Amino acid sequence: MTLRLPAELEDQLKQAAESEHRSVQQTVLLAIEEYLSAGETAEILADPAALRGLAKAMESEQAGDVVYGIEAARALLAERKR
């Protein structure tokens, strides 16, 4: 992939990379990842069902209704089936 930037933007990118002790490639990659992540976050925030699911998950976590590992998950599912 080739990326052509205006000289001023290229200079700003190089300065940002240098100040963060990263390569220009790493800095560009991070910027793209953050941009895409922001889009995903906006989609979630615009979805009422997703927000309800997140709220329910937070309530479960605060209530201690969280398990870790496959065996713990299986035990919880078996308990809920009773």
C-alpha positions as CSV (number, residue, x, y, z in Angstrom):
1,M,0.0,0.0,0.0
2,T,1.3,3.4,-0.9
3,L,0.1,6.5,1.0
4,R,0.7,10.0,-0.4
5,L,0.3,12.8,2.1
6,P,0.6,16.6,1.8
7,A,4.0,17.7,2.9
8,E,2.7,19.4,6.0
9,L,0.7,16.4,7.1
10,E,3.7,14.1,6.5
11,D,5.9,16.4,8.7
12,Q,3.3,16.3,11.5
13,L,3.1,12.5,11.2
14,K,6.9,12.2,11.4
15,Q,7.0,14.5,14.4
16,A,4.2,12.5,16.2
17,A,6.0,9.2,15.5
18,E,9.3,10.5,16.8
19,S,7.7,12.0,19.9
20,E,6.0,8.7,20.7
21,H,9.1,6.6,19.9
22,R,7.3,4.8,17.1
23,S,7.9,4.3,13.4
24,V,5.8,6.2,11.0
25,Q,4.2,2.9,9.9
26,Q,3.3,2.1,13.5
27,T,1.8,5.6,14.0
28,V,-0.3,5.3,10.8
29,L,-1.4,1.8,11.8
30,L,-2.5,3.0,15.2
31,A,-4.4,6.0,13.7
32,I,-6.3,3.7,11.3
33,E,-7.1,1.2,14.1
34,E,-8.4,4.0,16.3
35,Y,-10.5,5.4,13.4
36,L,-12.1,2.1,12.7
37,S,-12.7,1.5,16.4
38,A,-14.5,4.8,16.7
39,G,-16.8,3.8,13.9
40,E,-17.6,0.5,15.6
41,T,-18.3,2.4,18.9
42,A,-20.6,4.8,17.1
43,E,-22.5,1.8,15.6
44,I,-22.9,0.2,19.1
45,L,-24.0,3.5,20.7
46,A,-26.7,3.9,17.9
47,D,-28.1,0.4,18.6
48,P,-30.5,0.3,21.5
49,A,-30.5,-3.5,21.7
50,A,-26.7,-3.5,22.0
51,L,-26.8,-0.9,24.7
52,R,-29.4,-3.0,26.6
53,G,-27.1,-6.0,26.3
54,L,-24.1,-4.1,27.6
55,A,-26.1,-2.7,30.5
56,K,-27.3,-6.3,31.4
57,A,-23.7,-7.6,31.2
58,M,-22.5,-4.8,33.5
59,E,-25.3,-5.6,36.0
60,S,-24.4,-9.3,35.9
61,E,-20.7,-8.5,36.5
62,Q,-21.5,-6.2,39.4
63,A,-23.7,-8.9,40.9
64,G,-20.9,-11.4,40.7
65,D,-22.7,-13.5,38.1
66,V,-19.5,-13.9,36.1
67,V,-17.5,-17.1,35.5
68,Y,-14.1,-17.8,34.0
69,G,-13.1,-20.8,32.1
70,I,-15.0,-23.4,30.2
71,E,-15.7,-25.6,33.2
72,A,-17.1,-22.7,35.2
73,A,-19.3,-21.7,32.3
74,R,-20.6,-25.3,31.9
75,A,-21.4,-25.4,35.6
76,L,-23.3,-22.1,35.4
77,L,-25.3,-23.3,32.4
78,A,-26.2,-26.6,34.1
79,E,-27.3,-24.7,37.3
80,R,-29.5,-22.4,35.2
81,K,-31.2,-25.3,33.5
82,R,-32.5,-26.7,36.9
